[in-house]
Amino acid sequence: MEKIATREAYGKYLVELGEKHPEIVVFDADLSGATKTGIFKKAFPERHFNAGIAECDLMGMAAGISTTGKIPFASTFAIFGAGRAFEIIRNTICYPKLNVKIACTHAGLSVGEDGGSHQSVEDIALMRVLPNMTVLVPADAVETRRMMDAAIAHEGPVFIRLGRLATGVVLPEDYKFEIGKAAMLKDGGDVTIMAIGLMVERALEAAETLKSQGIEARVLNMGSIKPIDREAIVAAAKETGAIVTAEEHSVIGGLAGAVCEVLAETEPVHVEKVGINDQFGQSGKALEVLEHYGLTADAIVTAAKKAVDRKPWWS
Amino acid sequence: MENLNAVAKEIRRDIVKNVNKVSTDRLTENLNDVAKEIRKDIVKSVSKAASGHPGGSLSAVEILTLLYFEKMNIDPADPQKADRDRFVLSKGHAAPVLYATLAERGFFPKEELDHLRQLGAMLQGHPAMDHVPGVDMSTGSLGQGFSTAVGMALGAKIQNADWKTYALLGDGEIQEGIIWEAAMAAAHYGLSNLTAFVDNNNLQIDGAISDVMSPYPIDEKFAAFGWHVINVADGNNFDELRAALVLADAETERPTVIVCKTVKGKGVSYMENNAGWHGKGPNAEELAIALEDLA
């Protein structure tokens, strides 16, 4: 399987979008090599602006220029964008509903060696709670491009969560993405695995393992975290009666939180959460760290079995 | 170097003198009348709301009056026109002066001022751009407005647009770190189309800015950040402000900051230089005195 980091797909596709949309400008905070906006800078040096190591000003400038007819993409690491600049995003981008696209890379534990200080496991929760914000998490390079198209077509703030690690391209090139819609990648009636980001690849792998053990799992790609696809969640609860969420994020406030919020007021069923269990990450090779914290296909298989076992006898 | 500075000083003095000559008395007289109306509307609206920030609104009346009634290219009938000059009230808590000025200028009916800070009303406690015609940026969380003004000026520059961006900063506000991030960026990108005012009334909520967390020397700090700095000894004087704007317009490479010594609570006897009037509304009795002071 071809492997490419979503940040890489972002940087490359930004150039294509830049050609189509002269109003696109790009802001970075001294990380253009890592966020891959440097690729855009090479193609359009006059449309790429460095804020220096100043993430708050990065977001403020992007907000300001968006009122002059430009569509800014602001990029830095997720911990600095969603974290340090949170309140600028809240008050100066979301409150006035400005047309700013925030694409943050190096989200999650797969940052690897840089360690817990740089591994953002809270950014989805922080961005999801903001009114007017759209939160998107691509599963792979293909979905990254479709989400960027959707972000451009959408008038208003969008947060796109990207990763550092080269991950498998699991979706076909003609994959369709729509804000607010989940995508069923595999149907099944025994349990539903709802996954985002690099956990989608692991969810598909887990579904194969489960199948070999006689459990038919439905796999939903929940890339549109906000707005979330309530219909797909309710249907999964009704039709499969057991749910597993899988995310490279804290189990508090991220995908698990969003799914449980919907289920609690619609179709309560047992939910097993695969994610980061209220703790910080640590240094190590990306795959080692992911395994250490239980972000694996095996962990999803175990969770799925547990969820199936917890189904009430009458279901 | 010293010679050059002396020459520059001489040239500036001449410009200022000439400006004073061309600024007709009548123009300033009219502006004084407008400023008086705006001051009355500020105290009335804040009194009606029984909350809000009169002190730092009154100190900035001349700055906003000059911008909205003489300097800026704006059209109350078309608040979003693309080539308008922009104004960002980075010290967003001074919303009453912005609202009173916009209403006086005809952006919306003055009756709205009676509903300031009330549930369901257009005029929020701090400026919200999607609610109020004429408000170019939502502000209130200090420091952020300045950063957006830098973004606006950058937008104008890369589009070769000749509209200008003005920002008003509080002297307490510049304690925020983002101010200096933005100041660095504005100089780095050579935004000579950006003019910032610092409303240096010397007071913040907890007391004198020099006691709370001194930002002084303000002028030298901005100069060190690469800005063209103009000190205005009386920021409540139209002629001095007008002269400073002429110098700002003449600048072609650096952003300009006009550091204005102002009086907090200017025009209302018991509010002047009193930090206690940073963030509360006068009661009926106090309002009567204020309106008498402003008569």
Interface residues (C-beta under 8 A of the other chain):
Chain A: V25 E46 R47 F49 A51 G52 A54 C56 D57 M59 G60 M61 A62 A63 G64 I65 S66 T67 T68 G69 K70 P72 E87 I88 N91 T92 Y95 P96 K97
Chain B: A82 R86 A128 M129 D130 D136 M137 S138 T139 G140 S141 G143 Q144 G145 F146 S147 T148 A149 V150 G151 M152 A153 L154 G155 A156 I158 Q159 A161 G177 I178 E181 A182 M184 A185 H188 Y189
